[in-house]
Amino acid sequence: AMDGRDGVALVHDDWKLIDPRTGNLGFRPKLFHRPTDPGEKNDLWAERPIVGGFLMTLLRRHEAPSALAVAGEEKEASEELARELEALGYIN
């Protein structure tokens, strides 16, 4: 995750999530599919809510690891979710 003054970005596989922290980047997250939209012109946040939610969860876990339990079961559940999303074609 990259932290800037106006927001935080997370890149995972083919996706980029931008979570704004000031009004300079808008007021809701943005989601881009990097291979098909390298210029980040087509925000897919509304069209791909499962991918957006998954990346937002990864971002929140990265930002506050001490606030979350890092038990083996959670890691396994996260890996299982990633496999399911991959099978549905949401992530590679």
Secondary structure, DSSP 4 states (H G I P E B T S, - for coil): -EE-SSEEEEEETTEEEEEESSGGG-SS-EEEETTT-TT--S--TTT-HHHHHHHHHHHHHHH-GGGS---HHHHHHHHHHHHHHHHTTS--
